[in-house]
């Protein structure tokens, strides 16, 4: 996959099949759109192009900035683009000045004059340009003028639930990672470096790798214990993760969430190392125990439950 930050460099992409958006989470709806793009590109001997933005438009425009949350980091998003078979990605620097670009001007100056698309493919509710005035109807009006074809992907759903990044974020905020995974089409994950902890878990036989995420990527609004997998240096380990305030230990303020991960069958030092945690299912709420021994007894039960959930798939 080729990544461009200079739009002029996209002029040599043959018979480009283009889509435009932020694609937070790269969920099943986005994947359906990408599959359509790949099919169209194959039919015209072309290549797929995702046009996206950095920083995220909401960060620049300060839209509900105090509650701003994202499903995946920019780096994770790029990995998903490649995983799902995208040939090219153009990252446009999003500024307040750029946000004032009228929809047709954006299509002509950025997409038509540079990428010269054979097709533009959009989701069922996609909007773009100044005040989000551009949509499928505008593209349909412009296609003859600028000599391209346009396709729209219908809304995708899972078990009669329409897929959207907002619904995934809401599911994670409620601790319903299993529902989020169904809409994503893969296990929700976080990637971060392991930070130094107080090592209390080690004293009761459950050493943990501690992760602290930037606020905009901490989607779990409800603490709890989860069955999980950890990827580290090319290997996958079974694990369980606790997300919350550690009420038994009492060293975290309300709202100061921490992710602690206990890797099964792993013995090593992870401090400063980057790991990826993939969340399978929720086991229970976070609980305050009367002693560390009570906590240990519960963690032993949690581990057995995690193993059982992994066997269920």
N, C-alpha and C positions, 0 to 999 in steps of 0.2 A: 504494500500500500504506500502510495506517495502522498506526502503532506506538503501543502503549499501555504505560504503566508503572503506571497506576492502574486496578485491575481493575473498579472501579465504572463506568468509562467504556465498558466492553465490553457493558453491559446493553442497548444499543440495536442490537446487531448482529442482523439478521434471520436466523432459521433457520440458526444457526451450525453449521458442520461443523468439529469441533475435533480437533486432534491435540496430543500433549504429548511433549516430549523436548528433548534437547540438539542433535541433528542435526549433529554435527561433520562437516564436509566436504560436507554436502548431496549425498550420492552417489546412484547410480542407484536404490538401495533406497528412499531418502527421496523421490526424484523419483516413483517408482511410487506411493508413499503419497499424495503431493500430487496426482497425477493422479486417483487415486480420490476424493480429497476434492473436487476441482473438479467431477468428474462428479456426485457426490452433491449438491453445492451447487446445481448447475444444475437438477437434478431437483426440488428443493424450493424454488427461488427464493431461495436463501440465499447466505451468504458463508463463505469458508474462514477459519479462525483457527488459527494456530500458537501454542501456549503453550510458552514456553521460559524459561530461567533465567539470571540473571547475579548474581554470578560463576558459573562452571561449578561444579556440585556437588562435583567432585573437588578443586577448589581450596579450597573451604570445609572439606571433611571431611578434607583432607590424606591422601587415598588415594594411596599411592605417589607422593607429591609430588615426589620427586627425579627421577622418570622421567616427569613429566607433560608430554605433548606434544599439540598440537592441530593439525588439518589446516588450519583457517582461523581468522582473527581474528573477533571478534564483528562487526566492520564488514563483513567479507567475507561472513559468514554471512547478514547482513541483505540484502546485495545479491543473494545467491543466492535467498533467499526471494522477493524481488520478481521476479527473473528467471524463476523457475518458477511465477509466477502466484498467489502467496498474497495474499489480500485484507487480512488483519489479522494483526498479531503482538502478543501480550501477553508482556511481559518481567517475570517475577516475581523480586523480590530474594531470592536464595537465602542463607539464614543457617542457623546451626546450630539455632536454635530452629525455623525452618521445616522443617528436615530431620526433626524429630521428629513432624511431622503424620501421623497415621494415614491410610492410603490412602483409606478411605471418607470420612473427614472432609475430606480434600483435594478429592475429587470433589464432595461436597455443598457445602462452604463456598466453594470457589473456582470450580468449573466450573458446577455446577447453579444455585446461588443467584445467580450473576452473569451468566455467558455464556448460560445456558439453551440448551444445545445440542440440535439436532435429531439429530445424529449425533456419536459419538466414534469416531475411526478410529485404530488403533494398528498398529504393526509386529508381526511374528510373535513376537518375544521381548521385547516392551516390558514394563518394570516401573516402578512409581512408588510414592511415599509412603514412610513410615517403613520402614527396612530393606528397601526395594524389594519390599514384600509385595503391592502392587497389581499386577494383571495382567488379561489378557483375561477370565479366568474371573470375577474379581470384578466387572468391568464388566458381564458378562452377567447376573450375579445382581442388579445394581443397576438395570438398564435399565427394568424394569417399575415399580420403586419410584419412580424419578425421571423416568420418561417420556422416555426417549431411546432411540435405536437405536445399536447398536455394530457396527463392521466391523473385521475384522483382515486385514492384507495378508500374503500368503504370503512366505516368504523369496525374495529375488531372487538370481539368479546370472548370471554372465558366464562362458561357456566352462566350465561346471560348477564354477565357484568361487563360493561363497556370498559375497555382498557384505556387508562390514561395515567400519566406520571403523577397527577394529583391524587388519584385513588391509591396508587402505590405508596406515596408518601403518607397518606392518611392511615393506611393499613399498618405501616411500620410504626407510626406514632402511637397506635393502639397496641403495639406489641404483636400484631397478627402477621408474623413473618411468613407463615405458610400461605396465606392469601396473597401477600405481596409476591412471593415466588411464583405462584400460578400466573399472575399477570405479567411478570417479568419474563417467564419462560426459562429461568435459571435461578440458582440460589443467590439471594441478595448477599452482597459481600462488602467488606471494608478492608482497605489496605493501609497499614501504618507502621511506623517504627515502634518497637517495644521500648517503653520507658521504665525507669527504675521505680520499684514499689517498696512497700515496707516489709515484704517477704513473710508476712504472717501466714499466707497459704502454705508456704513450704514447711512451717512448723507442725501442720496438721496433715501433711501428706498430700496436699493439693497445690503444688507450686503453680503460679499463674504468670502469664505474660500480660502486662498491662499496656493498654492502648489509650491514648488521649487524642480524640479527633477534634479538628476545628469545628466550631459551633455549627457552621452551615452544612456539615456532613453528619452531624449527630441527629439522626432521624427518630431514634427510639425515644418517645416521650414517656414510656412506661417501662420501668425496670423489670428485670426478670432473669431467669436462667433458661438458656437455649442449648439444644443440641446443635453441634457445628462441626465443620471441617476446617483445618488449617493447612494452608499451602506454604511451604518453606523450602527453599533451595531445591525445587523440582519434586519434592515429595509431598504427599497428602497425609495428614494425621487426623484421626478421630479426636473430637474434643467437645468440651462444653464451655459455654461463655456466660458470665454474669455481667449484666448491664445495670448500673444504678449507682446508689450512694453508699453502699456497704454499711447498712445500719447497725449490724452487729459490732463492727469495729468503730464506727462513728467518726470517721476522719474525713467525710465528704459533706460539703454543704448542700442543701436542697438546690437542685438545678445543676449541680456540678457532677455530671455523669461520667462514669469511667467504664471501660470495657476491660474485663479480666477474662483471660482464656486459659483453661487448663487442658494441655495436650496429653492425650492418653499415649502411653508407650513411647514417651520422648524423654530423653535425659540430656540436657545441654543448656548452654547459656545463650539466651536470645536477646539480651540487652543491646540496644542499638541496631538490631537487625530488623529488616522489613518482612512482615508476614501478611498474608491475606486470610481473613476469616470469612467463611461462607456459612450462613445461618440456615439450618434445616427446619427447625420447628421449636416452638416454645414449650418448656417443661413446666414452669411454675412462676409465680410472682416472687419478687424479692421479699425476704422475710427477715425480721430482726430476731435473733436467737439469744437465749439467756447466757450462753457460754460458747467458747470455741469448740468444745466437745459436742454440743448439740449441733453446731454448724457442720462439723465433720461428719456426724451421723447422717445429716440431711444430704450432704454432698455425695456420700456413698450411694444413697438412693437415687440421686440425680444422675449419677454416672450410669447406673443400671438402666434408668429410663432413657438416657441418651443412646446407649447401645441398642435398646429395643426400637427406638425411632429410626435409627440407621438401618436396621434390618428390615423395617417396614418399607424403606425407600423414601 
